[in-house]
Amino acid sequence: MVNTFQFSPEPIDPSTLRGALADPACGGYASFEGWVRDCNDGRAVQRLEYEAFEALAVKEGERIIAEAIERFGIARAACVHRLGTLRIGEMAVWVGASAPHRHEAFLACRYIIDAVKHRVPVWKKEHYRDGDSDWVNCERCATGAPEIHAGAHAHVALPVPDYSRQSALREVGASGQARLGAARALIVGCGGLGVPAMSYLAGAGIGRLGVVDADVLEASNLHRQPLYALRDCGRPKVELAAERLRALNPAVDVRTYPVRLDADNAAEMVADYDIIIECTDNIATKLALNDACLRAGKPAVFASVYQYEGQLQVVRPGGPCLRCLWPEAVRDGLVGNCAEAGVLGPVPGTLGTLQALEALKLLLDLPGQLAETLLIFDLLTLNISRIRTRRSAQCPQHALAGDRAPSVTPESLEVEFESLHAASEAGYLIVDIRERPEQALRPAVGAPVHSLPLTELLYGGTDLPPASKYLLVCAAGARSLAAAQELRARGRAPIFSLRGGLAALDSRA
Ligand SMILES: [Zn+2]
């Protein structure tokens, strides 16, 4: 129990904990004990419950202990937080620190308890004497924005959430509203896409909203993240998002995860939610979520933006996924992010709003849901392209799941060759539609190849050079088929797709 952070379902016993911190080199010891009090904001509290996202919370707690040891040069420190139901007067949290001198022990103790309150994902539900109950997080509210704190759980009667303007829709009604109230959505990324997505979902009265982001607010974020305020720069985005969302709708159970989602923690994160809204500009995060959602059988709404362009795609269990379309997009930075490429605020604003819309349509089971389609928005020309997506036989995600992609590909669009040389000999102009970094990474060889990435080809204003027939190639044949279908639909005739993509050629070579 030295230099650790732990949760305990049992009552905390400070005497044994204190003993573990004793050290002959230390002349000073300080501890903090937090107890359950009988009132909060004037409301009589009867008992409370603590819930935690344990694995991540312990990791973050241990990071805080290590920081305190490093920062204050203390010898030992530990923290125990209770979970479960607690009565009045019970100890909720204990922090202890021992150091050669008392001053450092006091400072470290103070640092640890403050950081635990701010950064560790623990949620508190208060049960009041009047029978009511509420998820609260007063410590966090009290730090930065007192007016929001007062608004979120004030003493005076507050207006209650009113969803009448949305439940008036025939397709929603009271039953749809109840459905939303029972639904749990996870927003991954609290930036330009996440801000509108989470705001609309909170306003709509979703039951639980998890927000994931490891970053702090920077002034350069605000033009596309207008939920936040300039004075909040430097504070963790999940903390700010939770404050604003609770102020917007105190009925929503907002849970914060101040971490970066990756392949290691994705499965655990999605487990507690019904739908995932992916709002990062990070390819690795998108792919980790794609995989975790497919395995867990949960739908996910993806969006990304690049300068004036946005893409929207909903991945459902059993349907085509991100890897079907972007098999080689495994490296970060394949698609530029806002920091490097620049973006107008309403571009992610529009896409994030559409993500909220698709999430609501899905949760309410409304007609017209986006399925098996990649929507590409050019927000300069306001041109929208729909690209039909299909499960790729080469997709490792579906192969792993043990099922084969159905052979639904229209035969007439797909052609097979043993090499690009053979295709060239047969009179095709070969067009590599992979993104340029992919092309640089694994160049197409064997014949002259015209380079024209998918997005430029579809509406970049760059036309194909004249030829009697064209062969579109990509990594595994999914994107080239989608592009060929799209171009055929636009009336561009002799356009074909290389079946299986460059991967199929490699395997025969
Ligand atoms: Zn796939």
Residues whose N, C-alpha, C, O or C-beta is under 5 A from the ligand:
A	BS01	ZN	P320 C321 R323 C324 C395 Q397 H398
